Amino acid sequence: MSADLQFTVEPTTQPASDDQRAEILANPGFGQNFSDHMAIATWTKENGWHDARITAYGPLELSPATAVFHYAQTIFEGMKAYRHPDDSIHMFRPEANAARFAKSAHRLALPELPEAAFLDSLRKLVEIDRAWVPGGGETSLYLRPFMFGSDPFLGVRPSAHVTYVAIASPAGSYFANGVKPVRIWLSEEYTRAAPGGTGAAKTGGNYASSLLAQAEAIEQGCDQVAFLDAVEKKWVEELGGMNLYFVLDDNSVVTPELSGTILEGVTRDSILKLVTDLGFHVTERKISIDEWRDGAASGRIREVFACGTAAVITPVASLKWKDGDVQVADGNGGPVTAAVRSALLDVQYGRAADPHGWMTRVC
């Protein structure tokens, strides 16, 4: 059944009232409230993918022996749906998320959900909950598809029972009071991923392993943590949940090359194309921590920004480590950062042409 898997729609009998929804959408925050429905499907070794449906949002009933609780066999995606000026709803590059979801599944020994089924689940979820897509500013409907080993079995092996779920959460602007530059703490003790590991997969364990270093960053008065490679502890990789870009004094742009230990961000990939569209030269290559520190100190590195689905593009103000710190020249967001951020948001919100065909109309 997996090849032609389609999600049936079972509307909830207890949706939020118009007043309840309006109150939430007036100040949605991020990841705090959820729409009326969710997508869910089951995979077993015997029957493949089946029982795919859009149904009422609600708790999952799981055995205490469920595999994911013990062996962390889980993956997820993060993406958004946007309300355009004509009131239509669009998703941004969902095919890219579908492809990465499949790659992550393969790395975690989970069954791959067919791309068509992945897209079908999200289209139907957004369509039935279109009233939950906020409008105005940088608001959106955040989509969280995820998959986990749901076999109630204690044993280290790939789960023979797997559950796919997608939920939706209205999201306000990540920066409610305007874009806020972030301060970065350099983690010199902890690493995010190692060669041959799961760094290129979007899996929960990668984020769990970053939390202690993130807590250390907060203790140091910083907002985010930057990780180096696990082998030489010399090369800049990424933040706890965002990719990095560097703008040099000749307006050329550099980002760490994908190495198998860096997550291939959809926003990261989109920026590679947008930077070129804007007339800047962009290079993917290794960047050492010394290049970052020395470049920021000398002015060779003029701007640094982080990128990801939630915050889109965020200027980096400074880098701090145990023996010192350095400020970025245009730490409040220089002209290149601003131009790229504007170009990306204008496409996502339907304010500009979409030459790359990134937006998929849902309804």
Salt bridges, closest charged atoms under 4 A:
GLU10 OE1 - ARG53 NE 3.97
ASP18 OD1 - ARG21 NH2 2.91
ASP51 OD2 - ARG53 NH1 3.08
GLU77 OE1 - ARG100 NH2 2.73
ASP87 OD1 - ARG83 NH1 2.81
ASP120 OD2 - LYS124 NZ 3.18
ASP129 OD1 - HIS37 ND1 2.78
GLU138 OE2 - ARG341 NH1 2.98
ASP151 OD2 - ARG157 NH2 3.07
ASP223 OD2 - ARG183 NE 3.24
GLU238 OE2 - ARG192 NH1 3.35
ASP249 OD1 - ARG300 NH1 2.45
GLU264 OE1 - LYS103 NZ 3.94
ASP269 OD2 - ARG93 NH1 2.91
ASP269 OD2 - LYS273 NZ 2.93
ASP277 OD2 - HIS356 NE2 2.70
GLU284 OE1 - ARG268 NH2 2.63
ASP290 OD1 - ARG293 NH2 3.19
GLU291 OE2 - ARG285 NH2 2.73
ASP330 OD1 - ARG302 NH2 3.72
ASP346 OD1 - ARG351 NE 2.88
